[in-house]
Amino acid sequence: MKDLNYYMGLDYKIEIIPDNEEGGYALRCPELPGCVTCAENIQEGIKMLEDAKKCWFTACLEDGIEIPEPKNTEEYSGQFKLRMPKSLHRELAERSKKEGISMNQYCVYLLSHNI
């Protein structure tokens, strides 16, 4: 049976969101809905998030709620095929050539800046 120590030992993704209005940071584990904390600095936030995870896991275990495990990035190859109109293909090829990079690199750049 999976217990608190098991879940605390898993490597969950942590998102750190700066609070531009009041200062400090919000930290959360996106795979654990509602598991969030706030702190004045990142180091303090990491410690507080560990405590928040412990409380979150404990409540789920006590109530019999299923706890999601971290998503494994190893199951993604980093590749996918994409069909597009010829006109878009031409536009991407021309823009990537102008930038002096491959179309693949250019598309990764565009995707990463729009996610």
N, C-alpha and C positions, 0 to 999 in steps of 0.2 A: 504494500500500500504506500502511496506517495504521501509524504508528510511535509511539515513546514520546512524542515531542513532541505528536503529535496527541491522544493520550489525556490527557496532562498538561494540555492546553488546554481540555478539556471541563469543564463545570460540574456536578460530582457533588454530590449532597445530602450534608451533613455533619450527623450527630447528635452532640450534646454531652450526656454523661450525668454528672452530678455523683456523686462517690463519697462518700456521706455518712458512711461508716464510717472510711475512712482519709484522706479529703481528696483534693483534686485532681479530675481529670476523666478520663473515658474518651471518646475521640472515634472515630467510625467512619463509613465510607461504606456505607450499607445495600445499595447496588447492587453492591458489591464484597465478596463473602463473605470474611470473615477479615481484611479490611483495617481494622485497629484499632490504636490507640495510647493511651497514658496519659500525662498530664502534670500538673504542679502548678497550672498556670493555662491559661486558654483560648488566649492568644496563643502560648505555647510549644506547646500541643497542635496548633494549626493548622499550625505549621511542621513538627512531627513527623509529622502526618498526611500532609503533602505528600511527605515522605520515604518514608513507608509506602506511599503510592500509587505512587510511582516504583518501589520494590522490587517491589510487587505486579504492576504492569504489565510490568516487565522479565521477571519469572519467567514470566508468561503468554505473552509474546511469544517467549521462548526455548523454551518447551515446546509452543508451537502451540495454546495454550488460548484459546478465544474470549473476548474481553473485552466485557462488556455496556456499552452506552452509557447515559448518563443518561436517565431518563424525562422526556419533554417534557410539562410541565403544560398547554401550549397545546392539546393534543389533548383536553382535558376541558372541557366547557362549563360545569360548575358546576350543571347541572340534571339531574334524573332524575324519572321518574314513579314513584309508589309507591301500590299498592293496599293498603287496610287495612280492617279491620272498621268498620262504622258506629259502633260503640260507642267504639272508639279515636279515630276522627275527632272525635266529639263531645267526648271527654275532652280532646284536644289543643286543640280550638277554645275550650273553656271555660277551660282553664288559660292559654292565650295571652291571652285577653280579660282575665282577672284580672290578668295581668302588664302589660297595656297595650301589647302588641306584636303583630305579625302572627303568624299560625300558622306561617308560613314561618320567621320569625326565631326563634320559640320552638323549632321542630324543629331548626334549625341549632345553636342553643344546646345543646339536649339531646344531639345527636350529637357535638358538639365536646367536651363534658365526659365522654363515655363512650367515647371512642376511646382 
